[in-house]
């Protein structure tokens, strides 16, 4: 099919060479270029249609979609806004404008366009609303809107996948599993199922899900983090650190992934890199107890007893249940100021179950990074 479309485009372009201002040829060439994913050529052809005064609203819509898909969401938003002014109440245009604004980083502007009528009419609009509310940290509102849409859009795989990710973050594992199963092969659904499978202490099965998600979406941060956590749970700390780094870098400000990366390097014995990852987490949010506590562990293992003690106290003031700060206190009392002994104790402790369920510290780190 691709080859046939390529042949058709080349044939049409040859005709266009003899009749360069023919609007029908320009339009057919642009459509073929869009079908092939040649966005630069499509945009050029639509521009030529505009220059000859034959650009219709349908053409402008495709031009804006090409602009959005080629990394020009601001241009796309401007074009969609003009189209919506001329075609008020058009759900497709309203959604496209919201999508373009979201890609341009204007979440607030995008959400303002996602009216009740629009999200009821289009499942992709409901999906975008839940995603944007979730991404904006409005978990309670996102959950409320997600549940409001479940009856009507719950069987739409991309919407179900988006809800599955939200459900993980609000710790509703039953909803997360149900929605992930409805999400099918959507990358977000696969990463949710993989995360839940990790929680069931089945890292090899989870790994297959994360790898499938990455095959579909190579820049999925949750899939990279999940793959790193699977490595960590299977004792492959060196590769875990690299994969967790990639996920953390794509996420940017996800504290749990930076902390998990730090622990992977800590377990692998790379203390300077571990410390750098924990410092990144502290820089993002110095009030997060596990960031402070994890950095205290690295400081202690690097022989900085006073700094580690002081930082662990800060972590415990922030959260008296902070597991990394409590770990520092155990190391302090058992190692008696000897960093090499503390390292040996830590290596042994990482492999010991924390409780009757058999979960280890590595399991706790995996849960923190979700």
C-alpha positions as CSV (number, residue, x, y, z in Angstrom):
1,X,0.0,0.0,0.0
2,X,2.8,2.4,0.9
3,X,4.6,1.7,-2.5
4,X,1.3,2.3,-4.4
5,X,0.8,5.6,-2.6
6,X,4.3,6.6,-3.3
7,X,3.9,5.8,-7.0
8,X,0.6,7.7,-7.1
9,X,2.2,10.8,-5.5
10,X,5.2,10.7,-7.9
11,X,2.8,10.4,-10.9
12,X,0.6,13.3,-9.5
13,X,3.7,15.5,-9.0
14,X,4.8,14.9,-12.5
15,X,1.4,16.2,-13.7
16,X,1.7,19.1,-11.3
17,X,5.0,20.0,-12.9
18,X,3.1,20.8,-16.1
19,X,0.2,22.5,-14.4
20,X,1.6,23.9,-11.1
21,X,-1.4,26.0,-10.1
22,X,-4.0,23.3,-10.6
23,X,-5.9,23.2,-7.3
24,X,-7.2,19.6,-7.8
25,X,-3.7,18.3,-8.4
26,X,-2.3,20.3,-5.5
27,X,-5.0,18.9,-3.2
28,X,-4.6,15.3,-4.4
29,X,-0.8,15.5,-4.0
30,X,-1.2,16.9,-0.5
31,X,-3.5,14.1,0.5
32,X,-1.1,11.5,-0.8
33,X,1.8,13.2,1.0
34,X,-0.3,13.1,4.2
35,X,-1.0,9.4,3.7
36,X,2.7,8.7,3.3
37,X,3.6,10.8,6.4
38,X,5.6,13.3,4.3
39,X,4.4,16.2,6.4
40,X,6.9,18.8,5.0
41,X,5.7,18.1,1.5
42,X,2.1,18.2,2.5
43,X,2.5,21.5,4.3
44,X,4.2,23.0,1.2
45,X,1.4,21.8,-1.1
46,X,-1.2,23.2,1.2
47,X,0.7,26.5,1.2
48,X,0.6,26.5,-2.6
49,X,-3.1,25.9,-2.5
50,X,-3.5,28.9,-0.3
51,X,-1.3,31.0,-2.6
52,X,-3.6,30.3,-5.6
53,X,-6.7,31.1,-3.4
54,X,-8.1,27.6,-3.4
55,X,-7.5,26.6,0.3
56,X,-10.8,25.3,1.7
57,X,-11.7,24.8,5.3
58,X,-11.2,21.1,4.9
59,X,-7.7,21.8,3.4
60,X,-6.9,24.1,6.3
61,X,-7.8,21.4,8.8
62,X,-5.5,18.9,7.2
63,X,-2.7,21.6,7.0
64,X,-3.1,22.2,10.7
65,X,-3.0,18.5,11.5
66,X,0.2,18.3,9.4
67,X,1.7,21.2,11.3
68,X,0.7,19.7,14.7
69,X,2.2,16.3,13.8
70,X,5.5,17.9,12.6
71,X,6.1,19.8,15.8
72,X,4.4,23.1,15.1
73,X,1.4,23.1,17.5
74,X,1.2,26.9,17.8
75,X,0.7,27.2,14.1
76,X,-1.8,24.4,14.2
77,X,-3.7,26.1,17.1
78,X,-3.9,29.4,15.2
79,X,-5.3,27.7,12.2
80,X,-7.8,25.6,14.1
81,X,-8.9,28.7,16.0
82,X,-9.7,30.5,12.8
83,X,-11.6,27.4,11.5
84,X,-13.6,27.2,14.7
85,X,-14.6,30.8,14.5
86,X,-16.0,30.1,11.0
87,X,-17.6,26.8,12.1
88,X,-18.8,27.3,15.7
89,X,-20.0,24.2,17.5
90,X,-17.9,21.8,15.4
91,X,-16.8,19.2,17.8
92,X,-13.9,17.9,15.6
93,X,-12.4,21.4,15.3
94,X,-12.8,22.1,19.0
95,X,-11.1,18.9,19.9
96,X,-8.3,19.5,17.4
97,X,-7.7,23.0,18.8
98,X,-7.6,21.6,22.4
99,X,-5.2,18.9,21.3
100,X,-2.9,21.5,19.6
101,X,-3.0,23.8,22.7
102,X,-2.1,20.8,24.9
103,X,0.9,20.0,22.6
104,X,1.9,23.6,22.8
105,X,2.0,23.4,26.6
106,X,-1.2,25.4,27.2
107,X,-3.0,22.8,29.4
108,X,-5.3,25.5,30.8
109,X,-6.4,26.7,27.4
110,X,-6.9,23.1,26.2
111,X,-9.1,22.2,29.3
112,X,-11.2,25.4,28.7
113,X,-12.2,24.0,25.3
114,X,-13.1,20.5,26.6
115,X,-16.8,21.3,27.4
116,X,-19.3,18.8,28.8
117,X,-20.9,18.5,25.4
118,X,-17.5,17.8,23.7
119,X,-16.3,15.2,26.2
120,X,-19.7,13.4,26.0
121,X,-19.6,13.4,22.2
122,X,-16.0,12.4,21.6
123,X,-14.2,9.7,23.6
124,X,-10.9,11.2,22.5
125,X,-11.9,14.5,24.1
126,X,-12.8,12.6,27.4
127,X,-9.4,10.9,27.2
128,X,-7.6,14.3,26.7
129,X,-9.5,15.9,29.6
130,X,-8.5,13.1,32.0
131,X,-4.9,13.1,30.8
132,X,-4.5,16.9,31.2
133,X,-6.1,17.0,34.6
134,X,-3.8,14.1,35.7
135,X,-0.7,15.8,34.2
136,X,-1.6,19.1,36.0
137,X,-1.6,17.3,39.3
138,X,-5.4,17.7,39.8
139,X,-5.8,14.0,40.8
140,X,-9.2,14.4,42.6
141,X,-10.8,16.3,39.7
142,X,-9.2,13.9,37.2
143,X,-10.7,10.9,39.0
144,X,-14.1,12.5,39.3
145,X,-14.2,13.3,35.5
146,X,-12.8,9.8,34.6
147,X,-15.6,8.1,36.6
148,X,-18.2,10.4,35.0
149,X,-17.1,9.2,31.6
150,X,-16.7,5.5,32.4
151,X,-20.2,4.4,31.4
152,X,-20.1,6.1,28.0
153,X,-16.4,5.8,27.0
154,X,-15.1,3.0,29.2
155,X,-14.7,0.6,26.2
156,X,-12.7,3.1,24.2
157,X,-9.1,1.7,24.6
158,X,-7.2,5.0,24.7
159,X,-9.5,6.4,27.3
160,X,-9.4,3.2,29.3
161,X,-5.6,3.3,29.1
162,X,-5.4,6.9,30.4
163,X,-7.7,6.0,33.3
164,X,-5.6,3.0,34.1
165,X,-2.5,5.3,34.6
166,X,-4.5,7.7,36.8
167,X,-5.9,4.9,38.8
168,X,-2.4,3.7,39.7
169,X,-1.5,7.2,41.0
170,X,-4.7,7.4,43.1
171,X,-3.9,3.8,44.3
172,X,-7.1,2.2,43.0
173,X,-5.5,-1.0,41.8
174,X,-8.8,-2.7,41.0
175,X,-9.8,0.2,38.6
176,X,-6.3,0.3,37.2
177,X,-6.3,-3.4,36.3
178,X,-9.9,-3.3,34.9
179,X,-9.1,-0.3,32.7
180,X,-5.7,-1.6,31.5
181,X,-7.4,-4.8,30.4
182,X,-9.8,-2.7,28.4
183,X,-7.0,-0.7,27.0
184,X,-5.7,-3.6,25.0
185,X,-2.3,-3.0,23.4
186,X,-2.3,0.7,24.1
187,X,1.2,1.5,25.5
188,X,-0.2,3.1,28.7
189,X,-2.4,0.1,29.3
190,X,0.6,-2.2,28.9
191,X,2.7,-0.2,31.3
192,X,-0.1,-0.2,33.9
193,X,-0.4,-4.0,33.6
194,X,3.4,-4.3,33.8
195,X,3.5,-2.1,36.9
196,X,0.8,-4.2,38.6
197,X,2.6,-7.4,37.6
198,X,5.8,-6.0,39.2
199,X,3.7,-5.5,42.3
200,X,2.8,-9.2,42.2
201,X,6.5,-9.9,42.2
202,X,6.6,-11.3,38.6
203,X,9.4,-9.2,37.1
204,X,9.9,-11.4,34.0
205,X,6.3,-11.3,33.0
206,X,6.2,-7.5,33.6
207,X,9.4,-7.1,31.5
208,X,7.6,-8.5,28.5
209,X,4.8,-5.9,28.9
210,X,7.2,-3.0,29.2
211,X,9.1,-4.1,26.2
212,X,5.9,-4.4,24.1
213,X,5.0,-0.9,25.3
214,X,8.4,0.5,24.2
215,X,8.1,-1.2,20.8
216,X,4.9,0.8,20.3
217,X,6.0,4.0,22.0
218,X,9.8,4.3,22.4
219,X,9.7,7.4,24.5
220,X,7.2,6.1,27.1
221,X,8.8,7.2,30.4
222,X,6.7,4.8,32.4
223,X,7.8,1.9,30.3
224,X,11.5,2.8,30.7
225,X,11.0,3.1,34.5
226,X,9.1,-0.2,34.6
227,X,11.8,-1.9,32.7
228,X,14.5,-0.5,35.0
229,X,12.5,-1.6,38.1
230,X,12.2,-5.1,36.6
231,X,16.0,-5.2,36.3
232,X,16.3,-4.0,39.9
233,X,14.0,-6.7,41.2
234,X,16.0,-9.3,39.3
235,X,19.3,-8.1,40.7
236,X,20.5,-6.3,37.5
237,X,21.3,-3.0,39.2
238,X,23.7,-1.7,36.5
239,X,21.3,-1.9,33.6
240,X,18.5,-0.8,36.0
241,X,20.2,2.5,36.6
242,X,20.5,3.3,32.9
243,X,16.9,2.5,32.1
244,X,15.6,4.4,35.1
245,X,17.7,7.3,34.1
246,X,16.1,7.3,30.7
247,X,12.6,7.3,32.2
248,X,13.5,10.0,34.7
249,X,14.9,12.2,32.0
250,X,11.8,11.9,29.8
251,X,9.5,12.5,32.8
252,X,11.7,15.4,34.0
253,X,10.1,16.1,37.3
254,X,9.0,12.6,38.5
255,X,10.6,12.3,41.9
256,X,10.1,8.5,42.3
257,X,12.0,7.7,39.1
258,X,15.0,9.9,40.1
259,X,15.1,8.2,43.5
260,X,14.8,4.7,42.1
261,X,17.6,5.5,39.7
262,X,19.7,6.6,42.6
263,X,19.0,3.4,44.5
264,X,19.9,1.3,41.5
265,X,23.3,3.0,41.3
266,X,23.7,2.7,45.0
267,X,23.1,-1.0,44.9
268,X,25.5,-1.2,41.9
269,X,28.2,0.5,44.1
270,X,28.3,3.7,42.1
271,X,28.0,6.1,45.0
272,X,28.8,9.4,43.2
273,X,26.1,8.8,40.5
274,X,23.6,7.6,43.1
275,X,24.2,10.8,45.1
276,X,23.8,12.9,42.0
277,X,20.4,11.3,41.3
278,X,19.2,11.9,44.9
279,X,20.4,15.5,44.7
280,X,18.3,15.9,41.6
281,X,15.3,14.7,43.5
282,X,16.0,17.0,46.4
283,X,16.4,19.9,44.0
284,X,13.0,19.1,42.5
285,X,11.3,18.9,45.9
286,X,13.3,19.4,49.1
287,X,10.2,18.7,51.2
288,X,9.9,15.1,49.9
289,X,11.1,12.9,52.8
290,X,12.3,9.9,50.7
291,X,14.5,12.2,48.6
292,X,16.2,13.6,51.7
293,X,16.4,10.2,53.3
294,X,17.9,8.5,50.2
295,X,20.5,11.2,49.9
296,X,21.3,10.6,53.6
297,X,22.0,6.9,52.8
298,X,24.4,7.9,50.0
299,X,26.1,10.4,52.3
300,X,26.6,7.9,55.0
301,X,28.0,5.3,52.6
302,X,30.5,8.0,51.4
303,X,31.7,8.5,54.9
304,X,29.8,11.7,55.6
305,X,28.3,10.7,58.9
306,X,27.4,14.1,60.3
307,X,25.7,15.2,57.1
308,X,23.8,11.9,56.8
309,X,22.6,12.1,60.4
310,X,21.4,15.7,60.0
311,X,19.6,14.9,56.7
312,X,18.0,11.8,58.1
313,X,16.6,13.9,60.9
314,X,15.1,16.3,58.4
315,X,13.6,13.4,56.5
316,X,12.0,12.0,59.6
317,X,10.6,15.4,60.5
318,X,9.0,15.5,57.1
319,X,7.6,12.0,57.4
320,X,8.2,9.9,60.5
321,X,7.5,6.7,58.3
322,X,10.2,7.6,55.8
323,X,11.8,4.2,55.1
324,X,15.2,5.5,53.8
325,X,15.7,7.7,56.8
326,X,14.9,4.8,59.1
327,X,17.4,2.8,57.1
328,X,20.1,5.4,57.8
329,X,19.5,5.1,61.5
330,X,19.8,1.3,61.3
331,X,23.1,1.7,59.4
332,X,24.4,4.3,61.8
333,X,23.8,2.1,64.8
334,X,25.1,-1.1,63.2
335,X,28.1,0.3,61.3
336,X,29.4,2.5,64.1
337,X,30.8,5.1,61.7
338,X,32.5,2.6,59.4
339,X,31.3,3.2,55.8
340,X,32.6,-0.1,54.5
341,X,30.7,-2.0,57.2
342,X,27.6,0.1,56.4
343,X,27.9,-0.9,52.7
344,X,28.1,-4.6,53.6
345,X,25.1,-4.2,56.0
346,X,23.1,-2.4,53.3
347,X,23.9,-5.1,50.7
348,X,22.6,-7.8,53.1
349,X,19.6,-5.7,54.1
350,X,18.5,-5.2,50.5
351,X,18.0,-8.9,50.1
352,X,16.1,-9.5,53.4
353,X,12.3,-9.5,53.5
354,X,10.8,-6.5,55.2
355,X,7.9,-8.4,56.5
356,X,5.9,-11.6,56.4
357,X,4.9,-11.0,52.7
358,X,8.5,-11.6,51.6
359,X,8.9,-8.1,50.0
360,X,12.4,-6.6,50.0
361,X,13.7,-3.1,50.0
362,X,14.0,-3.4,46.3
363,X,10.2,-4.0,46.2
364,X,9.7,-0.9,48.3
365,X,11.8,1.2,45.9
366,X,9.8,-0.2,42.9
367,X,6.6,0.9,44.6
368,X,8.0,4.4,45.3
369,X,8.8,4.8,41.6
370,X,5.3,4.1,40.3
